[in-house]
Amino acid sequence: MGSMLSDLSFWTLAGSAVVIGITHTILGPDHYMPFVALSRARQWKISKTIRLTLLCGLGHVASSVIIGFVGIIAGVSVGSLEFIESFRGDIAGWLLIIFGAIYLAWALRKAGKRRSHSHAHVHSDGTIHKHHHDHAGDHAHPHVEENLANNSHKPLAAWSLFVIFIFGPCEALIPLFLYPAAQQNWYWCLGVVLAFSLATVGTMLVAVFALTRGLSFLRLPSMERWGQVLAAAIILLCGLAIQVGL
């Protein structure tokens, strides 16, 4: 009977970890909207977007797990751990705001240069045609297939998100594994951490994949010019939402 109650308690705790992991991820758009926005604006392949989401999600959860275990071993109180996680949340929010603001300023400047106009072009055989160009880069002849519209080869945006997610806390995880850890039941503790991690990262991946795939069917001519502005604004708003407690 005691063994049944013990098993029931573990599955109740693990089930709670799954539900809380899914809920806190869905209710926090900062867990998935920055990836969706950057993927659309910078024309990333879905495979790259998913890999980045997975990397950031694992870093997001792992940082809280490490801090939690170090705190438990060092005998830090629950209140102190929650304070540390709250402080890390403030840092992550401000980093998103700073990243979003800098990205927005750059995107607006770039969008301003993309106002196109046409020029007549005369070939050596006497053929005349017009083509449009902007001032985002050197004049490019339309017959030369170059991708000047995005800088997807540059990893700065991806690494910036990774660093921000390392600072991002999982406050909901701390109370979940404190109970088994306090009783030195490390198998339960590991099970709860795995359940929460799989639920959180899995929900991030599903949300990013679904939204990215859905938006890929939406064709808007203005996205080429204003897509990065929109992405930057979304990232900035996610950071502001964290700071105001949404």
C-alpha positions in Angstrom: 0.0 0.0 0.0 2.8 2.3 0.9 4.5 1.6 -2.4 1.3 2.4 -4.3 1.0 5.7 -2.5 4.6 6.5 -3.2 4.2 5.7 -6.9 1.0 7.8 -7.0 2.7 10.7 -5.4 5.5 10.6 -8.0 3.2 10.5 -11.0 1.1 13.3 -9.5 4.2 15.4 -9.1 5.5 14.5 -12.6 2.0 15.2 -14.1 1.9 18.5 -12.4 5.4 19.3 -13.9 4.1 18.5 -17.4 1.0 20.6 -17.0 2.9 23.6 -15.5 5.6 23.3 -18.2 3.1 23.4 -21.0 1.0 26.2 -19.4 3.9 28.5 -18.5 5.3 28.2 -22.0 2.0 28.9 -23.9 1.2 31.8 -21.6 4.7 33.3 -22.2 4.9 34.4 -25.8 8.6 35.3 -25.2 9.2 31.5 -25.4 8.3 31.3 -29.1 7.4 34.6 -30.8 11.0 35.8 -31.1 11.9 32.7 -33.1 8.9 32.9 -35.3 9.4 36.6 -36.0 13.1 36.3 -36.8 12.5 33.2 -38.9 10.0 35.0 -41.1 11.9 38.3 -41.3 15.3 36.7 -42.0 13.9 33.9 -44.2 15.5 31.1 -42.2 14.8 27.5 -43.1 12.4 25.8 -40.8 15.2 23.3 -39.8 17.4 26.2 -38.7 14.5 27.8 -36.7 13.8 24.5 -34.9 17.5 23.9 -34.1 17.8 27.4 -32.6 14.6 26.9 -30.6 15.8 23.6 -29.3 19.2 25.0 -28.3 17.6 28.0 -26.5 15.0 25.9 -24.8 17.5 23.5 -23.4 19.7 26.4 -22.2 16.6 28.1 -20.7 15.7 25.0 -18.6 19.3 23.8 -17.8 20.3 27.2 -16.3 17.4 27.0 -13.8 18.1 23.3 -13.0 21.8 24.1 -12.3 21.0 27.0 -10.1 18.4 25.0 -8.3 20.7 22.1 -7.6 23.6 24.3 -6.5 21.3 26.2 -4.2 19.9 23.0 -2.7 23.4 21.5 -2.1 24.5 24.8 -0.6 21.5 25.0 1.7 20.0 28.1 0.1 16.4 28.8 1.2 13.4 28.6 -1.2 12.9 32.3 -0.9 16.5 33.0 -1.9 16.2 30.7 -4.9 13.0 32.4 -6.0 14.7 35.8 -5.6 17.6 34.7 -7.8 15.2 33.5 -10.4 13.2 36.7 -10.3 16.4 38.7 -10.7 17.4 36.6 -13.7 13.9 37.2 -15.1 14.5 41.0 -14.9 17.9 40.6 -16.7 16.3 38.5 -19.4 13.5 41.0 -19.9 16.0 44.0 -20.2 18.2 42.0 -22.6 15.2 41.4 -24.8 14.3 45.1 -24.7 17.8 46.2 -25.5 18.1 43.6 -28.3 14.7 44.5 -29.7 15.4 48.3 -29.5 18.8 48.0 -31.3 17.4 45.6 -33.9 14.4 48.0 -34.4 16.6 51.0 -35.0 18.7 49.0 -37.5 15.6 47.6 -39.3 14.0 51.0 -39.6 17.2 52.4 -41.1 17.4 49.5 -43.5 13.7 49.8 -44.5 14.2 53.5 -45.2 16.8 52.7 -47.7 14.6 50.1 -49.5 12.3 52.7 -51.1 12.6 51.5 -54.7 12.6 53.5 -57.9 13.1 52.5 -61.5 15.9 53.2 -64.1 15.9 52.5 -67.8 18.6 50.0 -68.8 19.9 49.9 -72.4 21.6 46.7 -73.6 24.3 46.7 -76.3 21.9 45.2 -78.8 19.5 48.2 -78.3 17.1 46.5 -76.0 15.6 48.8 -73.4 13.9 47.8 -70.2 13.3 49.2 -66.8 14.2 47.7 -63.5 13.6 48.7 -59.9 16.3 49.0 -57.3 16.7 50.4 -53.8 19.6 51.8 -51.8 20.0 48.9 -49.4 23.2 47.9 -51.3 25.1 48.4 -54.5 23.0 48.5 -57.7 22.4 44.9 -58.8 21.3 44.0 -62.3 18.1 41.9 -62.1 19.6 39.1 -64.2 22.2 38.4 -61.5 20.6 36.2 -58.9 21.9 37.5 -55.6 20.3 37.5 -52.2 20.9 41.0 -51.0 17.7 41.3 -49.0 18.8 39.4 -45.9 21.8 38.7 -43.8 20.8 35.2 -42.7 24.4 34.0 -42.8 25.2 36.2 -39.8 24.7 34.4 -36.5 24.5 37.5 -34.3 20.7 37.4 -33.9 20.7 33.7 -33.1 23.5 33.9 -30.5 21.8 37.0 -29.0 18.7 35.0 -28.4 20.6 32.1 -26.9 22.3 34.3 -24.4 19.0 35.9 -23.5 17.4 32.5 -22.9 20.3 31.4 -20.7 19.4 34.2 -18.4 15.6 33.5 -18.7 14.5 31.7 -15.6 12.0 28.8 -15.1 10.5 30.0 -11.8 7.8 27.3 -11.9 10.4 24.5 -11.8 12.0 25.5 -8.5 9.1 24.4 -6.2 8.5 21.3 -8.2 11.8 19.6 -7.5 12.4 21.1 -4.1 10.1 18.6 -2.4 11.9 15.4 -3.6 15.3 17.1 -3.3 14.6 18.0 0.3 13.9 14.3 1.0 17.1 13.4 -1.0 15.0 11.4 -3.4 17.2 12.1 -6.4 15.3 9.7 -8.7 12.1 11.6 -8.2 14.0 14.9 -8.6 15.4 13.8 -11.9 12.0 12.5 -13.1 10.3 15.8 -12.3 13.1 17.8 -14.0 12.9 15.6 -17.1 9.0 15.9 -17.2 9.1 19.7 -16.9 12.0 20.0 -19.4 10.3 17.9 -22.0 7.0 19.7 -21.6 8.6 23.1 -21.8 11.0 22.5 -24.7 8.4 20.3 -26.5 5.8 23.1 -26.3 8.3 25.7 -27.6 9.1 23.5 -30.6 5.5 22.7 -31.4 4.4 26.4 -31.1 7.4 27.6 -33.2 6.9 25.0 -35.9 3.1 25.5 -36.2 3.3 29.3 -36.3 6.3 29.4 -38.7 4.6 26.9 -41.1 1.3 28.8 -40.9 3.0 32.1 -41.7 4.9 30.6 -44.6 1.6 30.4 -46.5 1.0 34.1 -45.9 2.4 36.2 -48.8 2.6 39.9 -48.1 4.5 42.2 -50.6 5.4 44.6 -47.8 7.1 41.9 -45.7 10.3 42.2 -47.7 10.7 45.8 -46.6 9.0 45.8 -43.2 9.5 42.2 -42.1 12.6 42.9 -39.9 10.9 46.0 -38.4 8.0 43.8 -37.4 10.3 41.1 -36.0 12.2 43.7 -33.9 9.0 45.2 -32.6 7.7 41.8 -31.5 11.0 41.0 -29.7 10.8 44.5 -28.0 7.2 43.9 -26.9 8.1 40.5 -25.5 10.7 42.1 -23.4 8.3 44.8 -22.2 5.7 42.1 -21.4 8.2 40.4 -19.1 9.0 43.6 -17.3 5.4 44.5 -16.7 4.6 40.9 -15.5 2.3 39.8 -18.4 
